[in-house]
Every structure is written in structure tokens, then in C-alpha cells.
Amino acid sequence: MKLYIGQPTLEKTITQLEQAMRNYTDIDVIIYPEGYLNENIEGAQELAKAYSTSIITGYRKPKDWAIIINDVGEIILNRAKYEASPVVQINNYNIGFMLCDELVLQGTSKITGTAPDLIIHPIGVGMFSDEQFDEWLTEAKRLAIESKAVIIGASHADGSYRNCGISIPIAYGIAQDGSEIFVSRNDIRSILYDTSTQQVVYVE
């Protein structure tokens, strides 16, 4: 399965999402940060169907919700932050979902159903310190080992937590054994990751 992991800037439209899908038509799944879609759910469904690409991200309703749209434009996961998160299937992969600080507040405890092969972790803004970056990465590694699943996360390219003035963009992929597939610290390039070949490619 070919994944596109993006770190867009927050926008009112979904222009960056559409551009990524137009540029990389061979991807199976696009992963974008928490809150990215805002109210543009129907537009994202149309894009998913048009490009036969599943979308995993978040939106505001008005607070943060998790959403997965499959490659025919159907919403197959839609739940509020901190609520139970049933595993769904995309391309024969069982997909779990953690939304932003669920990583450190509840881990995988709310992921229900079949054991996940892959856990996606959309993050809102970047980390507010190097210490937080390391803490979240360490926790992701622990959970990957515990759940025997690959975990992939990404934040927006901009923004800061509660206007603290600091934002370190983060994107990461952790293997089932806790080893790093890729880690981007303050590097906002998008990432193409092929789960079959384990190939990682950074793109502008």
C-alpha cells in the first residue's frame, strides 16, 4: 500500500489536499493532520472518489473529530476526539486511529475491534519543545511494540499550541519493533511510504 504523509499549512479550503492527490495519482492513502478539513467534508469525499484515494485526517465540528474516507468517497470512520475508535479496513490493512494528544492521554486503549496492522496518528500543531517531540516519539515507539502495529503520525507545517509561539513540525513512522522508519523534525517535506517495499521518499 502506498501512503502519502503530508504536513500542510492550515487553510480554510482543501487546496493542498487536492494538489497532492493530483500530483501523486498512484497513492492509495493520503494522511493529513488533525483539524485540516475544517468543514470541507463533502469536498474531501468528492476528491477521494475522483482520485480513488482514501483520506485519513481530522476536522472540526466545532471541536476535533477523526475521519477516514475510503477510495469511493464513503465515510468509514467518524468519531469525536477521545471516543472509542473502531478499526476499519483499507486495502486489506486493518487501520486504527489515534488523534493528536490521544497518543499520550489514552494511547491505544480506545482502539476497538480487530487488532490493527497500522495506526494513523494525525496531529494538530507541531511540538512546542524538543522535549515534547522526544516524549511523543518515545511513546509512539512503546505503543508500536505493544500493539505490534506500524504507527504513522504527522502535524501541520505551522501553528503553535495555545499561542506559545513555538511549533516544531513532526512526521514519523515507527515499525512494529519500535524502530524508526522515518522521523522528520522541523522538516515539512511530504513523505511517500510504500508498506510493501518499505521505501521512503521525501518530496517537496
PADREN-961065 format. One record per residue: x, y, z of N, C-alpha, C in turn; residue number from 1; residue in three letters. Coordinates in Angstrom, 3 decimals. Layout:
# PADREN-961065
{site {X, Y, Z}, {X, Y, Z}, {X, Y, Z}, NUM, "ALA"}
...
//
This chain:
# PADREN-961065
{site {0.847, -1.185, 0.000}, {0.000, 0.000, 0.000}, {0.888, 1.242, 0.000}, 1, "MET"}
{site {0.558, 2.197, -0.850}, {1.345, 3.413, -0.977}, {0.674, 4.555, -0.200}, 2, "LYS"}
{site {1.430, 5.113, 0.740}, {0.918, 6.174, 1.607}, {1.589, 7.502, 1.278}, 3, "LEU"}
{site {0.825, 8.573, 1.375}, {1.349, 9.937, 1.268}, {1.111, 10.594, 2.612}, 4, "TYR"}
{site {2.187, 11.002, 3.277}, {2.076, 11.640, 4.593}, {2.412, 13.115, 4.423}, 5, "ILE"}
{site {1.419, 13.976, 4.587}, {1.596, 15.397, 4.320}, {1.600, 16.241, 5.578}, 6, "GLY"}
{site {2.300, 17.375, 5.502}, {2.316, 18.372, 6.569}, {1.906, 19.721, 5.962}, 7, "GLN"}
{site {0.630, 19.880, 5.639}, {0.176, 21.117, 5.013}, {0.107, 22.258, 6.017}, 8, "PRO"}
{site {-0.009, 23.477, 5.507}, {-0.390, 24.592, 6.365}, {-1.906, 24.555, 6.513}, 9, "THR"}
{site {-2.396, 24.987, 7.675}, {-3.836, 25.005, 7.899}, {-4.476, 26.011, 6.950}, 10, "LEU"}
{site {-5.579, 25.627, 6.311}, {-6.252, 26.509, 5.361}, {-7.762, 26.339, 5.472}, 11, "GLU"}
{site {-8.503, 27.312, 4.972}, {-9.956, 27.239, 5.014}, {-10.500, 26.332, 3.924}, 12, "LYS"}
{site {-9.729, 26.181, 2.845}, {-10.118, 25.313, 1.746}, {-9.358, 23.992, 1.872}, 13, "THR"}
{site {-9.413, 23.146, 0.848}, {-8.624, 21.908, 0.825}, {-7.764, 21.875, -0.445}, 14, "ILE"}
{site {-7.228, 23.040, -0.786}, {-6.423, 23.178, -1.995}, {-5.182, 22.298, -1.961}, 15, "THR"}
{site {-4.494, 22.266, -0.805}, {-3.262, 21.467, -0.712}, {-3.550, 19.977, -0.833}, 16, "GLN"}
{site {-4.676, 19.543, -0.265}, {-5.080, 18.148, -0.382}, {-5.309, 17.783, -1.845}, 17, "LEU"}
{site {-6.041, 18.629, -2.554}, {-6.327, 18.368, -3.967}, {-5.042, 18.354, -4.790}, 18, "GLU"}
{site {-4.139, 19.276, -4.507}, {-2.878, 19.338, -5.251}, {-2.050, 18.077, -5.037}, 19, "GLN"}
{site {-1.991, 17.610, -3.805}, {-1.232, 16.389, -3.514}, {-1.821, 15.193, -4.251}, 20, "ALA"}
{site {-3.134, 15.099, -4.271}, {-3.781, 13.974, -4.942}, {-3.607, 14.061, -6.455}, 21, "MET"}
{site {-3.591, 15.262, -6.970}, {-3.382, 15.443, -8.410}, {-1.946, 15.088, -8.799}, 22, "ARG"}
{site {-0.994, 15.423, -7.930}, {0.422, 15.190, -8.244}, {0.842, 13.733, -8.077}, 23, "ASN"}
{site {0.151, 13.017, -7.167}, {0.553, 11.637, -6.854}, {-0.664, 10.715, -7.002}, 24, "TYR"}
{site {-1.006, 10.443, -8.234}, {-2.227, 9.700, -8.525}, {-2.109, 8.205, -8.230}, 25, "THR"}
{site {-0.897, 7.730, -7.947}, {-0.726, 6.291, -7.689}, {-0.779, 5.946, -6.205}, 26, "ASP"}
{site {-1.013, 6.931, -5.331}, {-1.068, 6.633, -3.899}, {-2.416, 6.001, -3.546}, 27, "ILE"}
{site {-2.406, 5.181, -2.511}, {-3.634, 4.533, -2.042}, {-4.301, 5.308, -0.911}, 28, "ASP"}
{site {-3.469, 5.931, -0.058}, {-3.977, 6.627, 1.126}, {-3.199, 7.919, 1.318}, 29, "VAL"}
{site {-3.915, 8.991, 1.634}, {-3.260, 10.247, 1.998}, {-3.567, 10.541, 3.459}, 30, "ILE"}
{site {-2.534, 10.875, 4.213}, {-2.654, 11.143, 5.647}, {-2.368, 12.622, 5.880}, 31, "ILE"}
{site {-3.333, 13.329, 6.472}, {-3.194, 14.750, 6.761}, {-3.485, 14.987, 8.248}, 32, "TYR"}
{site {-3.102, 16.149, 8.777}, {-3.167, 16.381, 10.228}, {-4.580, 16.520, 10.795}, 33, "PRO"}
{site {-4.613, 16.554, 12.120}, {-5.847, 16.815, 12.868}, {-6.420, 18.173, 12.471}, 34, "GLU"}
{site {-7.739, 18.224, 12.260}, {-8.408, 19.502, 12.029}, {-8.266, 20.075, 10.636}, 35, "GLY"}
{site {-7.517, 19.415, 9.758}, {-7.228, 20.023, 8.449}, {-8.482, 20.308, 7.635}, 36, "TYR"}
{site {-9.430, 19.382, 7.605}, {-10.571, 19.534, 6.703}, {-11.518, 20.657, 7.098}, 37, "LEU"}
{site {-11.466, 21.088, 8.365}, {-12.440, 22.057, 8.851}, {-13.853, 21.578, 8.510}, 38, "ASN"}
{site {-14.574, 22.321, 7.684}, {-15.952, 21.923, 7.334}, {-16.047, 21.346, 5.922}, 39, "GLU"}
{site {-14.918, 21.025, 5.326}, {-14.908, 20.621, 3.915}, {-15.031, 19.107, 3.723}, 40, "ASN"}
{site {-15.980, 18.504, 4.410}, {-16.129, 17.049, 4.364}, {-16.592, 16.584, 2.985}, 41, "ILE"}
{site {-17.632, 17.207, 2.464}, {-18.171, 16.772, 1.172}, {-17.143, 16.951, 0.064}, 42, "GLU"}
{site {-16.385, 18.032, 0.116}, {-15.353, 18.249, -0.887}, {-14.289, 17.171, -0.835}, 43, "GLY"}
{site {-13.930, 16.758, 0.377}, {-12.940, 15.689, 0.535}, {-13.492, 14.362, 0.018}, 44, "ALA"}
{site {-14.774, 14.106, 0.237}, {-15.388, 12.886, -0.276}, {-15.335, 12.855, -1.808}, 45, "GLN"}
{site {-15.582, 13.994, -2.414}, {-15.539, 14.079, -3.876}, {-14.124, 13.821, -4.392}, 46, "GLU"}
{site {-13.124, 14.373, -3.689}, {-11.734, 14.145, -4.098}, {-11.350, 12.678, -3.951}, 47, "LEU"}
{site {-11.739, 12.071, -2.836}, {-11.414, 10.657, -2.611}, {-11.964, 9.800, -3.734}, 48, "ALA"}
{site {-13.190, 10.069, -4.122}, {-13.823, 9.301, -5.194}, {-13.169, 9.590, -6.540}, 49, "LYS"}
{site {-12.889, 10.858, -6.807}, {-12.315, 11.245, -8.098}, {-10.937, 10.645, -8.321}, 50, "ALA"}
{site {-10.140, 10.545, -7.238}, {-8.762, 10.056, -7.362}, {-8.587, 8.635, -6.835}, 51, "TYR"}
{site {-9.689, 8.001, -6.443}, {-9.651, 6.624, -5.916}, {-8.594, 6.498, -4.818}, 52, "SER"}
{site {-8.623, 7.451, -3.902}, {-7.631, 7.529, -2.825}, {-8.330, 7.739, -1.483}, 53, "THR"}
{site {-8.004, 6.909, -0.508}, {-8.563, 7.075, 0.836}, {-7.895, 8.250, 1.546}, 54, "SER"}
{site {-8.645, 8.922, 2.410}, {-8.155, 10.088, 3.148}, {-8.306, 9.823, 4.640}, 55, "ILE"}
{site {-7.206, 9.995, 5.378}, {-7.234, 9.851, 6.839}, {-6.776, 11.173, 7.438}, 56, "ILE"}
{site {-7.647, 11.818, 8.209}, {-7.320, 13.143, 8.729}, {-8.271, 13.485, 9.880}, 57, "THR"}
{site {-8.506, 14.755, 10.096}, {-9.427, 15.216, 11.124}, {-10.127, 16.474, 10.662}, 58, "GLY"}
{site {-11.177, 16.851, 11.399}, {-11.903, 18.078, 11.085}, {-12.499, 18.636, 12.368}, 59, "TYR"}
{site {-13.091, 19.819, 12.270}, {-13.657, 20.472, 13.455}, {-15.181, 20.516, 13.345}, 60, "ARG"}
{site {-15.850, 20.177, 14.456}, {-17.318, 20.054, 14.410}, {-17.992, 20.523, 15.708}, 61, "LYS"}
{site {-17.756, 21.637, 16.348}, {-16.670, 22.575, 16.076}, {-15.329, 22.121, 16.661}, 62, "PRO"}
{site {-15.375, 21.108, 17.549}, {-14.129, 20.589, 18.112}, {-13.603, 19.467, 17.228}, 63, "LYS"}
{site {-12.520, 18.844, 17.655}, {-11.821, 17.909, 16.776}, {-12.481, 16.536, 16.686}, 64, "ASP"}
{site {-12.627, 16.082, 15.449}, {-13.145, 14.764, 15.133}, {-12.148, 14.032, 14.242}, 65, "TRP"}
{site {-12.177, 12.716, 14.340}, {-11.368, 11.857, 13.478}, {-12.224, 11.394, 12.307}, 66, "ALA"}
{site {-11.627, 11.319, 11.120}, {-12.398, 10.883, 9.961}, {-11.530, 10.067, 9.004}, 67, "ILE"}
{site {-12.110, 9.017, 8.455}, {-11.495, 8.259, 7.368}, {-12.520, 8.149, 6.251}, 68, "ILE"}
{site {-12.115, 8.551, 5.060}, {-12.947, 8.479, 3.863}, {-12.291, 7.466, 2.927}, 69, "ILE"}
{site {-13.042, 6.473, 2.466}, {-12.416, 5.464, 1.607}, {-12.323, 5.925, 0.160}, 70, "ASN"}
{site {-11.796, 5.048, -0.691}, {-11.484, 5.458, -2.060}, {-12.684, 5.560, -2.993}, 71, "ASP"}
{site {-13.880, 5.327, -2.468}, {-15.083, 5.603, -3.257}, {-15.898, 6.735, -2.621}, 72, "VAL"}
{site {-15.269, 7.447, -1.679}, {-15.887, 8.627, -1.089}, {-16.790, 8.371, 0.090}, 73, "GLY"}
{site {-16.784, 7.144, 0.626}, {-17.631, 6.822, 1.777}, {-16.889, 7.107, 3.079}, 74, "GLU"}
{site {-17.596, 7.659, 4.055}, {-17.016, 7.872, 5.376}, {-17.101, 6.558, 6.142}, 75, "ILE"}
{site {-15.951, 5.985, 6.484}, {-15.944, 4.683, 7.166}, {-15.519, 4.805, 8.633}, 76, "ILE"}
{site {-15.054, 5.982, 9.037}, {-14.809, 6.269, 10.457}, {-15.109, 7.735, 10.694}, 77, "LEU"}
{site {-15.866, 8.014, 11.743}, {-16.244, 9.392, 12.050}, {-16.578, 9.441, 13.528}, 78, "ASN"}
{site {-15.646, 9.952, 14.329}, {-15.891, 9.932, 15.781}, {-15.198, 11.111, 16.451}, 79, "ARG"}
{site {-15.749, 11.514, 17.585}, {-15.196, 12.635, 18.340}, {-13.892, 12.233, 19.018}, 80, "ALA"}
{site {-13.083, 13.226, 19.288}, {-11.826, 13.005, 19.995}, {-12.089, 12.377, 21.363}, 81, "LYS"}
{site {-11.247, 11.429, 21.724}, {-11.262, 10.693, 22.995}, {-12.335, 9.602, 23.058}, 82, "TYR"}
{site {-13.144, 9.455, 21.999}, {-14.153, 8.395, 21.994}, {-13.564, 7.095, 21.448}, 83, "GLU"}
{site {-14.322, 6.000, 21.592}, {-13.897, 4.709, 21.056}, {-13.651, 4.825, 19.558}, 84, "ALA"}
{site {-12.652, 4.093, 19.073}, {-12.225, 4.205, 17.678}, {-12.145, 2.814, 17.049}, 85, "SER"}
{site {-13.231, 2.360, 16.403}, {-13.208, 1.027, 15.803}, {-12.209, 0.920, 14.659}, 86, "PRO"}
{site {-11.559, -0.216, 14.566}, {-10.622, -0.475, 13.469}, {-11.416, -0.645, 12.180}, 87, "VAL"}
{site {-10.922, -0.023, 11.097}, {-11.552, -0.150, 9.785}, {-10.536, -0.748, 8.811}, 88, "VAL"}
{site {-11.020, -1.197, 7.668}, {-10.131, -1.847, 6.713}, {-9.982, -1.026, 5.437}, 89, "GLN"}
{site {-8.731, -0.857, 5.016}, {-8.404, -0.217, 3.744}, {-7.365, -1.089, 3.054}, 90, "ILE"}
{site {-7.655, -1.510, 1.828}, {-6.709, -2.323, 1.052}, {-6.196, -3.526, 1.843}, 91, "ASN"}
{site {-7.102, -4.180, 2.551}, {-6.772, -5.372, 3.343}, {-5.871, -5.079, 4.544}, 92, "ASN"}
{site {-5.696, -3.816, 4.892}, {-4.975, -3.432, 6.107}, {-6.007, -3.016, 7.153}, 93, "TYR"}
{site {-5.820, -3.487, 8.375}, {-6.661, -3.056, 9.485}, {-6.075, -1.774, 10.066}, 94, "ASN"}
{site {-6.877, -0.702, 10.029}, {-6.395, 0.638, 10.368}, {-6.977, 1.098, 11.702}, 95, "ILE"}
{site {-6.109, 1.425, 12.654}, {-6.505, 2.053, 13.896}, {-6.236, 3.549, 13.823}, 96, "GLY"}
{site {-6.767, 4.301, 14.786}, {-6.686, 5.769, 14.721}, {-6.462, 6.333, 16.117}, 97, "PHE"}
{site {-5.427, 7.157, 16.251}, {-5.237, 7.995, 17.444}, {-5.204, 9.439, 16.970}, 98, "MET"}
{site {-5.898, 10.331, 17.658}, {-5.982, 11.729, 17.249}, {-5.188, 12.607, 18.211}, 99, "LEU"}
{site {-4.093, 13.158, 17.728}, {-3.253, 14.115, 18.439}, {-2.877, 13.631, 19.844}, 100, "CYS"}
{site {-3.314, 14.353, 20.919}, {-2.849, 14.004, 22.263}, {-3.492, 12.744, 22.836}, 101, "ASP"}
{site {-4.354, 12.077, 22.066}, {-4.785, 10.744, 22.473}, {-3.565, 9.831, 22.642}, 102, "GLU"}
{site {-2.515, 10.113, 21.888}, {-1.275, 9.327, 21.996}, {-0.807, 9.222, 23.437}, 103, "LEU"}
{site {-0.765, 10.361, 24.129}, {-0.220, 10.380, 25.483}, {-1.301, 10.284, 26.564}, 104, "VAL"}
{site {-2.551, 10.593, 26.227}, {-3.618, 10.569, 27.228}, {-4.298, 9.208, 27.348}, 105, "LEU"}
{site {-4.425, 8.495, 26.225}, {-5.112, 7.204, 26.285}, {-4.461, 6.131, 25.425}, 106, "GLN"}
{site {-3.442, 6.505, 24.666}, {-2.734, 5.515, 23.864}, {-3.666, 4.774, 22.929}, 107, "GLY"}
{site {-3.531, 3.455, 22.894}, {-4.358, 2.633, 22.007}, {-5.565, 2.041, 22.745}, 108, "THR"}
{site {-5.828, 2.492, 23.959}, {-6.863, 1.852, 24.789}, {-8.270, 1.993, 24.222}, 109, "SER"}
{site {-8.513, 3.018, 23.389}, {-9.848, 3.214, 22.822}, {-9.979, 2.627, 21.415}, 110, "LYS"}
{site {-8.897, 2.038, 20.890}, {-8.978, 1.381, 19.586}, {-9.628, 0.020, 19.782}, 111, "ILE"}
{site {-10.752, -0.204, 19.108}, {-11.562, -1.395, 19.351}, {-11.680, -2.269, 18.103}, 112, "THR"}
{site {-12.013, -3.529, 18.330}, {-12.242, -4.451, 17.225}, {-10.996, -5.239, 16.889}, 113, "GLY"}
{site {-10.826, -5.538, 15.609}, {-9.692, -6.316, 15.130}, {-8.373, -5.628, 15.462}, 114, "THR"}
{site {-7.348, -6.401, 15.768}, {-6.031, -5.827, 16.037}, {-5.538, -5.067, 14.798}, 115, "ALA"}
{site {-5.072, -3.844, 14.961}, {-4.646, -3.060, 13.791}, {-3.279, -3.494, 13.256}, 116, "PRO"}
{site {-3.136, -3.385, 11.942}, {-1.826, -3.543, 11.300}, {-1.099, -2.205, 11.276}, 117, "ASP"}
{site {-1.900, -1.139, 11.203}, {-1.383, 0.207, 11.010}, {-2.225, 1.159, 11.843}, 118, "LEU"}
{site {-1.567, 2.007, 12.616}, {-2.255, 3.027, 13.406}, {-1.848, 4.395, 12.885}, 119, "ILE"}
{site {-2.841, 5.194, 12.510}, {-2.566, 6.531, 11.981}, {-2.806, 7.563, 13.083}, 120, "ILE"}
{site {-1.903, 8.535, 13.155}, {-1.905, 9.490, 14.265}, {-1.826, 10.926, 13.732}, 121, "HIS"}
{site {-2.944, 11.491, 13.245}, {-2.939, 12.893, 12.835}, {-2.764, 13.814, 14.045}, 122, "PRO"}
{site {-1.842, 14.754, 13.920}, {-1.501, 15.698, 14.998}, {-1.898, 17.094, 14.533}, 123, "ILE"}
{site {-2.327, 17.945, 15.465}, {-2.739, 19.295, 15.092}, {-1.549, 20.177, 14.751}, 124, "GLY"}
{site {-1.084, 20.942, 15.712}, {0.086, 21.793, 15.506}, {1.348, 20.994, 15.837}, 125, "VAL"}
{site {2.500, 21.596, 15.541}, {3.756, 20.932, 15.856}, {4.025, 20.896, 17.351}, 126, "GLY"}
{site {5.138, 20.309, 17.712}, {5.533, 20.191, 19.116}, {6.001, 21.554, 19.649}, 127, "MET"}
{site {5.746, 21.805, 20.930}, {6.123, 23.112, 21.492}, {7.516, 23.109, 22.130}, 128, "PHE"}
{site {8.191, 21.945, 22.095}, {9.567, 21.884, 22.588}, {10.212, 20.606, 22.076}, 129, "SER"}
{site {11.536, 20.584, 22.116}, {12.253, 19.360, 21.746}, {11.930, 18.238, 22.721}, 130, "ASP"}
{site {11.690, 18.609, 23.981}, {11.354, 17.609, 24.991}, {10.027, 16.932, 24.664}, 131, "GLU"}
{site {9.033, 17.731, 24.221}, {7.749, 17.147, 23.840}, {7.912, 16.258, 22.613}, 132, "GLN"}
{site {8.700, 16.717, 21.652}, {8.961, 15.914, 20.455}, {9.492, 14.539, 20.845}, 133, "PHE"}
{site {10.499, 14.532, 21.707}, {11.106, 13.262, 22.118}, {10.134, 12.410, 22.937}, 134, "ASP"}
{site {9.329, 13.061, 23.776}, {8.350, 12.335, 24.596}, {7.326, 11.625, 23.719}, 135, "GLU"}
{site {6.779, 12.335, 22.732}, {5.758, 11.746, 21.870}, {6.353, 10.635, 21.001}, 136, "TRP"}
{site {7.561, 10.840, 20.520}, {8.203, 9.817, 19.699}, {8.479, 8.559, 20.525}, 137, "LEU"}
{site {8.927, 8.746, 21.754}, {9.183, 7.613, 22.644}, {7.892, 6.849, 22.931}, 138, "THR"}
{site {6.803, 7.573, 23.160}, {5.522, 6.920, 23.430}, {5.023, 6.176, 22.195}, 139, "GLU"}
{site {5.200, 6.763, 21.019}, {4.794, 6.078, 19.782}, {5.564, 4.770, 19.615}, 140, "ALA"}
{site {6.840, 4.787, 19.926}, {7.644, 3.559, 19.831}, {7.147, 2.501, 20.811}, 141, "LYS"}
{site {6.820, 2.927, 22.015}, {6.324, 1.977, 23.021}, {5.012, 1.347, 22.571}, 142, "ARG"}
{site {4.110, 2.181, 22.028}, {2.811, 1.688, 21.602}, {2.918, 0.801, 20.365}, 143, "LEU"}
{site {3.865, 1.103, 19.484}, {4.068, 0.257, 18.296}, {4.468, -1.152, 18.714}, 144, "ALA"}
{site {5.385, -1.229, 19.668}, {5.825, -2.540, 20.172}, {4.669, -3.255, 20.873}, 145, "ILE"}
{site {3.947, -2.511, 21.699}, {2.852, -3.092, 22.483}, {1.732, -3.612, 21.584}, 146, "GLU"}
{site {1.386, -2.849, 20.543}, {0.265, -3.208, 19.679}, {0.685, -4.039, 18.472}, 147, "SER"}
{site {2.016, -4.176, 18.285}, {2.549, -4.911, 17.127}, {2.015, -4.318, 15.822}, 148, "LYS"}
{site {1.964, -2.995, 15.769}, {1.452, -2.291, 14.589}, {2.419, -1.176, 14.197}, 149, "ALA"}
{site {2.455, -0.858, 12.923}, {3.165, 0.325, 12.451}, {2.351, 1.549, 12.857}, 150, "VAL"}
{site {3.013, 2.598, 13.348}, {2.331, 3.844, 13.709}, {2.923, 4.975, 12.884}, 151, "ILE"}
{site {2.042, 5.763, 12.261}, {2.468, 6.878, 11.422}, {1.734, 8.133, 11.869}, 152, "ILE"}
{site {2.478, 9.206, 12.113}, {1.875, 10.460, 12.551}, {2.419, 11.647, 11.791}, 153, "GLY"}
{site {1.635, 12.738, 11.756}, {2.081, 13.971, 11.100}, {1.275, 15.159, 11.609}, 154, "ALA"}
{site {1.941, 16.304, 11.729}, {1.299, 17.544, 12.162}, {1.205, 18.524, 10.991}, 155, "SER"}
{site {0.556, 19.649, 11.246}, {0.603, 20.745, 10.278}, {2.023, 21.324, 10.215}, 156, "HIS"}
{site {2.286, 22.041, 9.163}, {3.589, 22.668, 8.995}, {3.737, 23.932, 9.828}, 157, "ALA"}
{site {2.626, 24.455, 10.333}, {2.675, 25.729, 11.059}, {1.785, 25.663, 12.290}, 158, "ASP"}
{site {1.712, 26.766, 13.007}, {0.842, 26.836, 14.182}, {1.611, 26.583, 15.452}, 159, "GLY"}
{site {1.037, 26.977, 16.578}, {1.655, 26.721, 17.879}, {0.577, 26.385, 18.893}, 160, "SER"}
{site {0.941, 25.638, 19.899}, {-0.007, 25.187, 20.912}, {-0.353, 26.320, 21.864}, 161, "TYR"}
{site {-1.640, 26.692, 21.906}, {-2.123, 27.757, 22.795}, {-1.269, 29.021, 22.690}, 162, "ARG"}
{site {-0.909, 29.354, 21.463}, {-0.152, 30.579, 21.175}, {1.156, 30.679, 21.947}, 163, "ASN"}
{site {1.808, 29.518, 22.178}, {3.083, 29.541, 22.900}, {4.210, 30.108, 22.047}, 164, "CYS"}
{site {3.948, 30.242, 20.730}, {4.933, 30.857, 19.858}, {5.958, 29.904, 19.283}, 165, "GLY"}
{site {5.883, 28.647, 19.641}, {6.847, 27.662, 19.150}, {6.087, 26.507, 18.497}, 166, "ILE"}
{site {6.539, 26.094, 17.334}, {5.932, 24.939, 16.674}, {7.019, 24.189, 15.915}, 167, "SER"}
{site {7.284, 22.962, 16.338}, {8.253, 22.110, 15.646}, {7.449, 21.067, 14.873}, 168, "ILE"}
{site {7.316, 21.233, 13.547}, {6.559, 20.247, 12.771}, {7.137, 18.848, 12.958}, 169, "PRO"}
{site {6.247, 17.858, 12.984}, {6.663, 16.479, 13.222}, {5.952, 15.545, 12.252}, 170, "ILE"}
{site {6.696, 14.600, 11.726}, {6.123, 13.472, 10.981}, {6.978, 12.268, 11.316}, 171, "ALA"}
{site {6.329, 11.132, 11.513}, {7.119, 9.964, 11.898}, {6.439, 8.671, 11.453}, 172, "TYR"}
{site {7.247, 7.642, 11.292}, {6.761, 6.291, 11.060}, {7.573, 5.345, 11.915}, 173, "GLY"}
{site {6.887, 4.533, 12.703}, {7.544, 3.598, 13.619}, {7.109, 2.173, 13.278}, 174, "ILE"}
{site {8.083, 1.269, 13.153}, {7.805, -0.131, 12.838}, {7.298, -0.875, 14.070}, 175, "ALA"}
{site {6.810, -2.111, 13.850}, {6.236, -2.921, 14.935}, {7.240, -3.216, 16.046}, 176, "GLN"}
{site {8.522, -3.192, 15.717}, {9.548, -3.473, 16.725}, {10.061, -2.208, 17.406}, 177, "ASP"}
{site {9.435, -1.060, 17.110}, {9.836, 0.200, 17.725}, {10.940, 0.937, 17.006}, 178, "GLY"}
{site {11.437, 0.384, 15.916}, {12.492, 1.067, 15.157}, {11.885, 2.166, 14.285}, 179, "SER"}
{site {12.696, 3.130, 13.912}, {12.232, 4.273, 13.125}, {12.242, 3.940, 11.636}, 180, "GLU"}
{site {11.093, 4.106, 10.996}, {11.017, 4.013, 9.540}, {11.432, 5.356, 8.953}, 181, "ILE"}
{site {10.886, 6.426, 9.524}, {11.300, 7.796, 9.188}, {10.909, 8.702, 10.337}, 182, "PHE"}
{site {11.678, 9.772, 10.534}, {11.343, 10.800, 11.522}, {11.734, 12.151, 10.930}, 183, "VAL"}
{site {10.774, 13.057, 10.852}, {11.026, 14.414, 10.365}, {10.843, 15.389, 11.517}, 184, "SER"}
{site {11.919, 16.066, 11.862}, {11.890, 17.080, 12.922}, {12.152, 18.435, 12.274}, 185, "ARG"}
{site {11.111, 19.275, 12.259}, {11.222, 20.593, 11.646}, {11.557, 20.494, 10.159}, 186, "ASN"}
{site {11.051, 19.465, 9.521}, {11.231, 19.227, 8.089}, {9.837, 18.987, 7.534}, 187, "ASP"}
{site {9.317, 19.940, 6.741}, {7.908, 19.887, 6.341}, {7.696, 19.256, 4.960}, 188, "ILE"}
{site {8.712, 18.604, 4.429}, {8.519, 17.890, 3.174}, {7.528, 16.744, 3.386}, 189, "ARG"}
{site {6.746, 16.463, 2.366}, {5.835, 15.321, 2.420}, {6.622, 14.031, 2.221}, 190, "SER"}
{site {6.010, 12.930, 2.615}, {6.699, 11.642, 2.588}, {5.838, 10.627, 1.851}, 191, "ILE"}
{site {6.467, 9.886, 0.949}, {5.828, 8.745, 0.304}, {6.398, 7.488, 0.945}, 192, "LEU"}
{site {5.509, 6.617, 1.415}, {5.953, 5.392, 2.071}, {5.190, 4.206, 1.501}, 193, "TYR"}
{site {5.924, 3.240, 0.992}, {5.351, 2.023, 0.435}, {5.458, 0.922, 1.482}, 194, "ASP"}
{site {4.331, 0.450, 1.991}, {4.358, -0.546, 3.061}, {4.883, -1.899, 2.576}, 195, "THR"}
{site {4.811, -2.143, 1.280}, {5.272, -3.430, 0.743}, {6.786, -3.482, 0.606}, 196, "SER"}
{site {7.372, -2.405, 0.086}, {8.819, -2.377, -0.156}, {9.588, -1.696, 0.964}, 197, "THR"}
{site {8.862, -1.012, 1.876}, {9.465, -0.224, 2.966}, {10.218, 0.994, 2.442}, 198, "GLN"}
{site {10.013, 1.353, 1.192}, {10.710, 2.503, 0.604}, {10.112, 3.815, 1.129}, 199, "GLN"}
{site {10.990, 4.737, 1.496}, {10.599, 6.071, 1.966}, {11.201, 7.100, 1.043}, 200, "VAL"}
{site {10.366, 8.004, 0.520}, {10.828, 9.063, -0.381}, {10.285, 10.394, 0.122}, 201, "VAL"}
{site {11.166, 11.372, 0.286}, {10.766, 12.722, 0.686}, {10.515, 13.543, -0.586}, 202, "TYR"}
{site {9.399, 14.284, -0.594}, {9.050, 15.112, -1.750}, {8.690, 16.502, -1.266}, 203, "VAL"}
{site {8.852, 17.468, -2.140}, {8.531, 18.861, -1.768}, {7.019, 19.061, -1.723}, 204, "GLU"}
//
